[in-house]
Amino acid sequence: MEGRRQFLSTLAAGLAAGSLAGCSSGSSTETESQYSEYTDIPDSVTEYLSDTSNFDGTGVDRTDAAEVSVTVGAQGNGANYAFGPPVVAISQGTTVVWEWNGRGGAHNVVSKDDRDPLDSGTAITSSSKTYEYTFEEPGAYSYVCIPHRINGMKGAIIVE
């Protein structure tokens, strides 16, 4: 239950800051009530994120959005060593934009497996850096912040 409260608190904080956007029409910032909980998370993702403090076994369903944002440096894992939200479900053709918030030191976004396409480059400290990728193939894409992987800074995108 504690993990769920922390996840919801992290999600609400991200929304309040406007850090989680996914407006397919370019309209105003969305509210928490517009996000559905996603529970069909593959076992491999659940196992991968099992040591991530802001992952409670669920994700955010954004299968309705053309673009989704994930905060890099969100609160979690004892400091700002998290991706917020840690799991997002999207549809094929959706672009995910990772947005650095300048907290927690130097971060990057790199696929857990070499076969996956994510690589934002060298870890940097910034409040203006973004990295985006458009997911065309279905599957589970797990990623990590290389400097903070030992802290549990990991996330996943589920493409339906």
Rosetta blueprint (number, residue, H / E / L):
1 M L
2 E H
3 G H
4 R H
5 R H
6 Q H
7 F H
8 L H
9 S H
10 T H
11 L H
12 A H
13 A H
14 G H
15 L H
16 A H
17 A L
18 G L
19 S L
20 L L
21 A L
22 G L
23 C L
24 S L
25 S L
26 G L
27 S L
28 S L
29 T L
30 E L
31 T L
32 E H
33 S H
34 Q H
35 Y L
36 S E
37 E E
38 Y E
39 T L
40 D L
41 I L
42 P L
43 D H
44 S H
45 V H
46 T H
47 E H
48 Y H
49 L L
50 S L
51 D L
52 T L
53 S L
54 N L
55 F L
56 D L
57 G L
58 T L
59 G E
60 V E
61 D E
62 R L
63 T L
64 D L
65 A L
66 A L
67 E E
68 V E
69 S E
70 V E
71 T E
72 V E
73 G E
74 A E
75 Q E
76 G E
77 N L
78 G L
79 A E
80 N E
81 Y E
82 A E
83 F E
84 G E
85 P L
86 P L
87 V E
88 V E
89 A E
90 I E
91 S L
92 Q L
93 G L
94 T E
95 T E
96 V E
97 V E
98 W E
99 E E
100 W E
101 N L
102 G L
103 R L
104 G L
105 G L
106 A L
107 H E
108 N L
109 V L
110 V E
111 S E
112 K L
113 D L
114 D L
115 R L
116 D L
117 P L
118 L L
119 D E
120 S L
121 G L
122 T L
123 A L
124 I E
125 T L
126 S L
127 S L
128 S L
129 K L
130 T E
131 Y E
132 E E
133 Y E
134 T E
135 F E
136 E L
137 E L
138 P L
139 G E
140 A E
141 Y E
142 S E
143 Y E
144 V E
145 C L
146 I H
147 P H
148 H H
149 R H
150 I H
151 N H
152 G L
153 M L
154 K E
155 G E
156 A E
157 I E
158 I E
159 V E
160 E L
